[in-house]
Amino acid sequence: MSGHSKWSTIKHKKAATDARRGKLFSKLIREITAAARVGGGDLDANPRLRTAVDAAKASNMPSDNIERAVKRGTGELPGVTYEEVTYEAYAPSGVAMVITVLTDNKKRTLSEIKYVLSRHGGHLGSTGSVAWQFRSCGIIHLAADAYGEDEALEMALEAGAEDFRRDGSIYEIKTESGKFAVVRDSLAEGGAEILHAELTQIPQNTVSLSEKDAAKVLKLIDALEYLDDVQQVYANFDIPEEVMEKLAAE
């Protein structure tokens, strides 16, 4: 698992502040609305919507908020239409980033992203300069203390997983992006307790960072993720375990 994936998991566990939770809810609502607009409001027929709704429930979003977001997406309620945009950029130390956005104003969003990048020593890249370094796939996490490793591996393989590994207190199951929903649902139907499941971008190579450089990159990613329009920031860095835990405790 890349450094940024692990950092995202740590932040999720820390539950952050009320302001952060409000930002998270806003981003989840946007994703639910966009997913429903593209693929319809039926969770069983729209894997992207199902993933977004599951994420919202895992974050304790009220069911009324979820229902309204779905209805705005399907047109049953009035709402803003968001456009999906992807930006490619570089952070300090040559770290490559893919920034995914849902926005109702691309000009505003691009201006905000450029400002944050410039303040933190990053810059935009040209189209295609970064994306080739990442591969789309699904990631599913199970609690390592809930299953023996052989049992978890068998569950993952039977569900159709591409890869399996233990990473500290979790089992990480990797799937092809097109099989993500099938593998996730197969695990759930088999009784597995899924801690986290998402479609993500996995870097094909990583840049190893010192504690000082890691702090700079993480500060930039936090600033980007705090923007309302930014949904996800994927980055190809790696940080030693002891440094990661030290930064997480600060």
C-alpha atoms as a printed R data frame, in Angstrom:
    type eleno elety resid chain resno       x       y       z
1   ATOM     1    CA   MET     A     1   0.000   0.000   0.000
2   ATOM     2    CA   SER     A     2   1.399   3.390  -0.936
3   ATOM     3    CA   GLY     A     3   2.213   5.987   1.679
4   ATOM     4    CA   HIS     A     4  -0.743   8.114   0.746
5   ATOM     5    CA   SER     A     5  -3.168   5.189   1.006
6   ATOM     6    CA   LYS     A     6  -1.903   4.454   4.489
7   ATOM     7    CA   TRP     A     7  -2.077   8.129   5.450
8   ATOM     8    CA   SER     A     8  -5.698   8.279   4.281
9   ATOM     9    CA   THR     A     9  -6.511   5.275   6.460
10  ATOM    10    CA   ILE     A    10  -4.873   6.894   9.478
11  ATOM    11    CA   LYS     A    11  -6.805  10.139   8.959
12  ATOM    12    CA   HIS     A    12 -10.059   8.186   8.664
13  ATOM    13    CA   LYS     A    13  -9.392   6.434  11.970
14  ATOM    14    CA   LYS     A    14  -8.567   9.727  13.699
15  ATOM    15    CA   ALA     A    15 -12.037  11.025  12.700
16  ATOM    16    CA   ALA     A    16 -10.612  14.562  12.566
17  ATOM    17    CA   THR     A    17 -12.659  17.608  13.543
18  ATOM    18    CA   ASP     A    18 -16.266  18.668  12.965
19  ATOM    19    CA   ALA     A    19 -15.035  20.949  10.173
20  ATOM    20    CA   ARG     A    20 -13.287  18.037   8.476
21  ATOM    21    CA   ARG     A    21 -16.366  15.864   8.883
22  ATOM    22    CA   GLY     A    22 -18.473  18.588   7.263
23  ATOM    23    CA   LYS     A    23 -16.028  18.667   4.336
24  ATOM    24    CA   LEU     A    24 -16.202  14.882   4.064
25  ATOM    25    CA   PHE     A    25 -20.002  14.911   4.007
26  ATOM    26    CA   SER     A    26 -19.967  17.568   1.281
27  ATOM    27    CA   LYS     A    27 -17.619  15.492  -0.879
28  ATOM    28    CA   LEU     A    28 -19.626  12.309  -0.341
29  ATOM    29    CA   ILE     A    29 -22.856  14.084  -1.264
30  ATOM    30    CA   ARG     A    30 -21.272  15.335  -4.479
31  ATOM    31    CA   GLU     A    31 -20.096  11.844  -5.369
32  ATOM    32    CA   ILE     A    32 -23.503  10.306  -4.633
33  ATOM    33    CA   THR     A    33 -25.220  12.959  -6.756
34  ATOM    34    CA   ALA     A    34 -22.780  12.528  -9.648
35  ATOM    35    CA   ALA     A    35 -22.973   8.729  -9.504
36  ATOM    36    CA   ALA     A    36 -26.780   8.779  -9.522
37  ATOM    37    CA   ARG     A    37 -26.820  11.245 -12.414
38  ATOM    38    CA   VAL     A    38 -24.537   9.039 -14.530
39  ATOM    39    CA   GLY     A    39 -25.823   5.567 -13.628
40  ATOM    40    CA   GLY     A    40 -29.268   6.001 -12.068
41  ATOM    41    CA   GLY     A    41 -30.533   5.657  -8.520
42  ATOM    42    CA   ASP     A    42 -30.669   1.839  -8.239
43  ATOM    43    CA   LEU     A    43 -27.860   0.705  -5.925
44  ATOM    44    CA   ASP     A    44 -27.888  -2.837  -7.303
45  ATOM    45    CA   ALA     A    45 -27.499  -1.620 -10.886
46  ATOM    46    CA   ASN     A    46 -25.036   1.192 -10.160
47  ATOM    47    CA   PRO     A    47 -21.799  -0.030  -8.493
48  ATOM    48    CA   ARG     A    48 -20.370   3.477  -8.279
49  ATOM    49    CA   LEU     A    49 -23.437   4.718  -6.420
50  ATOM    50    CA   ARG     A    50 -23.374   1.689  -4.134
51  ATOM    51    CA   THR     A    51 -19.739   2.409  -3.245
52  ATOM    52    CA   ALA     A    52 -20.506   6.079  -2.553
53  ATOM    53    CA   VAL     A    53 -23.524   5.252  -0.394
54  ATOM    54    CA   ASP     A    54 -21.548   2.637   1.553
55  ATOM    55    CA   ALA     A    55 -18.828   5.218   2.197
56  ATOM    56    CA   ALA     A    56 -21.425   7.725   3.388
57  ATOM    57    CA   LYS     A    57 -22.968   5.188   5.758
58  ATOM    58    CA   ALA     A    58 -19.534   4.229   7.094
59  ATOM    59    CA   SER     A    59 -18.977   7.927   7.865
60  ATOM    60    CA   ASN     A    60 -22.316   8.049   9.749
61  ATOM    61    CA   MET     A    61 -24.024  10.336   7.276
62  ATOM    62    CA   PRO     A    62 -27.789  10.584   8.040
63  ATOM    63    CA   SER     A    63 -29.910   8.481   5.675
64  ATOM    64    CA   ASP     A    64 -32.026  11.528   4.766
65  ATOM    65    CA   ASN     A    65 -28.932  13.283   3.399
66  ATOM    66    CA   ILE     A    66 -28.087  10.239   1.317
67  ATOM    67    CA   GLU     A    67 -31.604   9.943  -0.086
68  ATOM    68    CA   ARG     A    68 -31.710  13.629  -1.037
69  ATOM    69    CA   ALA     A    69 -28.338  13.377  -2.777
70  ATOM    70    CA   VAL     A    70 -29.538  10.399  -4.816
71  ATOM    71    CA   LYS     A    71 -32.746  12.207  -5.781
72  ATOM    72    CA   ARG     A    72 -30.801  15.303  -6.842
73  ATOM    73    CA   GLY     A    73 -28.725  13.072  -9.068
74  ATOM    74    CA   THR     A    74 -31.709  11.379 -10.676
75  ATOM    75    CA   GLY     A    75 -33.508  14.702 -11.140
76  ATOM    76    CA   GLU     A    76 -36.277  14.039  -8.628
77  ATOM    77    CA   LEU     A    77 -35.061  17.066  -6.674
78  ATOM    78    CA   PRO     A    78 -33.436  20.239  -8.049
79  ATOM    79    CA   GLY     A    79 -29.695  20.507  -7.607
80  ATOM    80    CA   VAL     A    80 -26.335  21.527  -9.026
81  ATOM    81    CA   THR     A    81 -24.810  19.577 -11.909
82  ATOM    82    CA   TYR     A    82 -21.192  18.687 -11.216
83  ATOM    83    CA   GLU     A    83 -18.588  18.057 -13.901
84  ATOM    84    CA   GLU     A    84 -15.880  15.468 -13.359
85  ATOM    85    CA   VAL     A    85 -12.348  16.710 -14.052
86  ATOM    86    CA   THR     A    86  -8.909  15.212 -13.431
87  ATOM    87    CA   TYR     A    87  -5.753  17.274 -12.956
88  ATOM    88    CA   GLU     A    88  -2.177  15.998 -12.958
89  ATOM    89    CA   ALA     A    89   0.417  17.665 -10.773
90  ATOM    90    CA   TYR     A    90   3.705  17.384  -8.943
91  ATOM    91    CA   ALA     A    91   4.398  17.882  -5.241
92  ATOM    92    CA   PRO     A    92   7.809  18.651  -3.706
93  ATOM    93    CA   SER     A    93  10.485  15.932  -4.120
94  ATOM    94    CA   GLY     A    94   9.054  14.959  -7.499
95  ATOM    95    CA   VAL     A    95   5.983  13.223  -6.068
96  ATOM    96    CA   ALA     A    96   3.378  12.687  -8.798
97  ATOM    97    CA   MET     A    97  -0.273  13.420  -8.030
98  ATOM    98    CA   VAL     A    98  -3.612  12.751  -9.698
99  ATOM    99    CA   ILE     A    99  -6.318  15.126  -8.430
100 ATOM   100    CA   THR     A   100  -9.944  14.211  -9.119
101 ATOM   101    CA   VAL     A   101 -12.578  16.918  -8.970
102 ATOM   102    CA   LEU     A   102 -16.356  17.363  -9.037
103 ATOM   103    CA   THR     A   103 -17.108  21.000  -9.801
104 ATOM   104    CA   ASP     A   104 -19.796  23.343 -11.059
105 ATOM   105    CA   ASN     A   105 -17.156  25.908 -12.073
106 ATOM   106    CA   LYS     A   106 -13.924  24.603 -13.635
107 ATOM   107    CA   LYS     A   107 -12.322  28.045 -13.822
108 ATOM   108    CA   ARG     A   108 -12.734  28.586 -10.074
109 ATOM   109    CA   THR     A   109 -11.516  25.103  -9.234
110 ATOM   110    CA   LEU     A   110  -8.413  25.338 -11.412
111 ATOM   111    CA   SER     A   111  -7.536  28.695  -9.862
112 ATOM   112    CA   GLU     A   112  -7.861  27.279  -6.334
113 ATOM   113    CA   ILE     A   113  -5.756  24.218  -7.140
114 ATOM   114    CA   LYS     A   114  -3.018  26.315  -8.735
115 ATOM   115    CA   TYR     A   115  -2.948  28.593  -5.688
116 ATOM   116    CA   VAL     A   116  -2.609  25.701  -3.232
117 ATOM   117    CA   LEU     A   117   0.081  24.033  -5.326
118 ATOM   118    CA   SER     A   118   2.122  27.230  -5.594
119 ATOM   119    CA   ARG     A   119   1.921  27.877  -1.846
120 ATOM   120    CA   HIS     A   120   3.241  24.408  -1.027
121 ATOM   121    CA   GLY     A   121   5.972  23.996  -3.612
122 ATOM   122    CA   GLY     A   122   3.995  22.021  -6.193
123 ATOM   123    CA   HIS     A   123   2.881  22.704  -9.742
124 ATOM   124    CA   LEU     A   124   0.485  21.428 -12.382
125 ATOM   125    CA   GLY     A   125   1.708  18.927 -14.944
126 ATOM   126    CA   SER     A   126   0.654  18.620 -18.565
127 ATOM   127    CA   THR     A   127  -2.072  16.159 -19.542
128 ATOM   128    CA   GLY     A   128  -0.651  12.639 -19.566
129 ATOM   129    CA   SER     A   129   2.506  13.536 -17.656
130 ATOM   130    CA   VAL     A   130   1.398  11.784 -14.472
131 ATOM   131    CA   ALA     A   131  -1.612   9.537 -15.123
132 ATOM   132    CA   TRP     A   132   0.467   6.780 -16.743
133 ATOM   133    CA   GLN     A   133   2.192   6.218 -13.393
134 ATOM   134    CA   PHE     A   134  -1.060   5.036 -11.766
135 ATOM   135    CA   ARG     A   135  -3.389   2.089 -12.289
136 ATOM   136    CA   SER     A   136  -7.076   2.019 -11.390
137 ATOM   137    CA   CYS     A   137  -8.073  -0.810  -9.071
138 ATOM   138    CA   GLY     A   138 -10.276  -1.663  -6.106
139 ATOM   139    CA   ILE     A   139  -9.024  -1.877  -2.522
140 ATOM   140    CA   ILE     A   140 -10.890  -3.676   0.269
141 ATOM   141    CA   HIS     A   141  -9.790  -3.815   3.906
142 ATOM   142    CA   LEU     A   142 -10.641  -6.498   6.473
143 ATOM   143    CA   ALA     A   143  -9.614  -6.451  10.143
144 ATOM   144    CA   ALA     A   144  -6.611  -8.748  10.610
145 ATOM   145    CA   ASP     A   145  -7.666  -9.707  14.131
146 ATOM   146    CA   ALA     A   146 -11.012 -11.018  12.871
147 ATOM   147    CA   TYR     A   147  -9.632 -13.787  10.633
148 ATOM   148    CA   GLY     A   148  -6.615 -16.029  10.353
149 ATOM   149    CA   GLU     A   149  -4.407 -15.173   7.390
150 ATOM   150    CA   ASP     A   150  -5.143 -18.435   5.580
151 ATOM   151    CA   GLU     A   151  -8.881 -17.957   6.098
152 ATOM   152    CA   ALA     A   152  -8.779 -14.376   4.829
153 ATOM   153    CA   LEU     A   153  -6.678 -15.373   1.815
154 ATOM   154    CA   GLU     A   154  -9.137 -18.135   0.903
155 ATOM   155    CA   MET     A   155 -12.057 -15.711   1.197
156 ATOM   156    CA   ALA     A   156 -10.294 -13.215  -1.051
157 ATOM   157    CA   LEU     A   157  -9.380 -15.771  -3.726
158 ATOM   158    CA   GLU     A   158 -12.856 -17.295  -3.773
159 ATOM   159    CA   ALA     A   159 -14.330 -13.811  -4.237
160 ATOM   160    CA   GLY     A   160 -12.092 -13.208  -7.268
161 ATOM   161    CA   ALA     A   161  -9.426 -10.921  -5.791
162 ATOM   162    CA   GLU     A   162  -6.295 -10.051  -7.764
163 ATOM   163    CA   ASP     A   163  -3.914  -9.710  -4.817
164 ATOM   164    CA   PHE     A   164  -3.866 -10.131  -1.039
165 ATOM   165    CA   ARG     A   165  -1.501  -8.949   1.665
166 ATOM   166    CA   ARG     A   166  -1.379  -8.157   5.357
167 ATOM   167    CA   ASP     A   167  -0.459  -4.603   6.306
168 ATOM   168    CA   GLY     A   168  -0.281  -4.204  10.055
169 ATOM   169    CA   SER     A   169  -3.740  -4.522  11.566
170 ATOM   170    CA   ILE     A   170  -5.554  -4.982   8.252
171 ATOM   171    CA   TYR     A   171  -5.737  -7.366   5.326
172 ATOM   172    CA   GLU     A   172  -5.592  -5.499   2.050
173 ATOM   173    CA   ILE     A   173  -7.420  -7.121  -0.851
174 ATOM   174    CA   LYS     A   174  -6.782  -5.730  -4.322
175 ATOM   175    CA   THR     A   175  -9.128  -6.213  -7.279
176 ATOM   176    CA   GLU     A   176  -9.260  -5.236 -10.921
177 ATOM   177    CA   SER     A   177 -11.362  -2.070 -11.204
178 ATOM   178    CA   GLY     A   178 -14.021  -3.849 -13.268
179 ATOM   179    CA   LYS     A   179 -14.373  -6.630 -10.686
180 ATOM   180    CA   PHE     A   180 -14.383  -4.412  -7.600
181 ATOM   181    CA   ALA     A   181 -18.144  -4.475  -6.981
182 ATOM   182    CA   VAL     A   182 -18.372  -8.226  -7.571
183 ATOM   183    CA   VAL     A   183 -15.519  -9.019  -5.166
184 ATOM   184    CA   ARG     A   184 -16.808  -6.596  -2.514
185 ATOM   185    CA   ASP     A   185 -20.340  -7.992  -2.683
186 ATOM   186    CA   SER     A   186 -19.099 -11.588  -2.680
187 ATOM   187    CA   LEU     A   187 -17.078 -10.953   0.488
188 ATOM   188    CA   ALA     A   188 -20.020  -9.214   2.165
189 ATOM   189    CA   GLU     A   189 -22.434 -11.988   1.225
190 ATOM   190    CA   GLY     A   190 -19.974 -14.506   2.642
191 ATOM   191    CA   GLY     A   191 -20.134 -12.757   6.010
192 ATOM   192    CA   ALA     A   192 -16.893 -10.766   5.843
193 ATOM   193    CA   GLU     A   193 -16.836  -7.559   7.892
194 ATOM   194    CA   ILE     A   194 -15.483  -4.960   5.470
195 ATOM   195    CA   LEU     A   195 -13.744  -2.026   7.140
196 ATOM   196    CA   HIS     A   196 -13.237   0.017   3.997
197 ATOM   197    CA   ALA     A   197 -13.743  -0.426   0.257
198 ATOM   198    CA   GLU     A   198 -12.999   1.986  -2.577
199 ATOM   199    CA   LEU     A   199 -11.953   2.365  -6.176
200 ATOM   200    CA   THR     A   200  -8.568   4.028  -6.190
201 ATOM   201    CA   GLN     A   201  -5.435   4.793  -8.182
202 ATOM   202    CA   ILE     A   202  -2.381   2.724  -7.250
203 ATOM   203    CA   PRO     A   203   1.060   4.094  -8.171
204 ATOM   204    CA   GLN     A   204   3.241   1.809 -10.281
205 ATOM   205    CA   ASN     A   205   6.359   3.173  -8.569
206 ATOM   206    CA   THR     A   206   6.887   5.300  -5.475
207 ATOM   207    CA   VAL     A   207   9.172   8.067  -4.255
208 ATOM   208    CA   SER     A   208  10.665   7.402  -0.806
209 ATOM   209    CA   LEU     A   209  10.433  10.453   1.447
210 ATOM   210    CA   SER     A   210  12.324  11.586   4.531
211 ATOM   211    CA   GLU     A   211  10.367  12.878   7.522
212 ATOM   212    CA   LYS     A   212  10.948  16.506   6.489
213 ATOM   213    CA   ASP     A   213   9.891  15.953   2.879
214 ATOM   214    CA   ALA     A   214   6.949  13.781   3.925
215 ATOM   215    CA   ALA     A   215   5.625  16.570   6.143
216 ATOM   216    CA   LYS     A   216   5.714  18.990   3.191
217 ATOM   217    CA   VAL     A   217   3.933  16.590   0.827
218 ATOM   218    CA   LEU     A   218   1.272  15.652   3.376
219 ATOM   219    CA   LYS     A   219   0.624  19.331   4.137
220 ATOM   220    CA   LEU     A   220   0.062  19.965   0.423
221 ATOM   221    CA   ILE     A   221  -2.274  16.985   0.071
222 ATOM   222    CA   ASP     A   222  -4.254  18.079   3.129
223 ATOM   223    CA   ALA     A   223  -4.615  21.585   1.651
224 ATOM   224    CA   LEU     A   224  -5.826  20.182  -1.671
225 ATOM   225    CA   GLU     A   225  -8.268  17.777  -0.036
226 ATOM   226    CA   TYR     A   226  -9.684  20.626   2.031
227 ATOM   227    CA   LEU     A   227 -10.883  22.343  -1.161
228 ATOM   228    CA   ASP     A   228 -14.614  21.756  -1.628
229 ATOM   229    CA   ASP     A   229 -14.296  20.654  -5.257
230 ATOM   230    CA   VAL     A   230 -11.454  18.161  -4.780
231 ATOM   231    CA   GLN     A   231 -12.664  14.608  -4.255
232 ATOM   232    CA   GLN     A   232  -9.438  12.622  -4.109
233 ATOM   233    CA   VAL     A   233  -5.707  13.162  -4.341
234 ATOM   234    CA   TYR     A   234  -3.613  10.141  -5.337
235 ATOM   235    CA   ALA     A   235   0.155  10.359  -4.884
236 ATOM   236    CA   ASN     A   236   3.093   8.046  -5.473
237 ATOM   237    CA   PHE     A   237   5.120   8.476  -2.289
238 ATOM   238    CA   ASP     A   238   6.235   6.023   0.340
239 ATOM   239    CA   ILE     A   239   7.130   6.774   3.952
240 ATOM   240    CA   PRO     A   240   8.821   4.444   6.471
241 ATOM   241    CA   GLU     A   241   6.365   3.007   8.998
242 ATOM   242    CA   GLU     A   242   7.975   4.718  11.999
243 ATOM   243    CA   VAL     A   243   7.854   8.117  10.268
244 ATOM   244    CA   MET     A   244   4.225   7.605   9.244
245 ATOM   245    CA   GLU     A   245   3.158   6.835  12.796
246 ATOM   246    CA   LYS     A   246   5.097   9.822  14.141
247 ATOM   247    CA   LEU     A   247   3.427  12.196  11.686
248 ATOM   248    CA   ALA     A   248   0.008  10.684  12.430
249 ATOM   249    CA   ALA     A   249   0.463  11.356  16.156
250 ATOM   250    CA   GLU     A   250   1.151  15.074  15.638
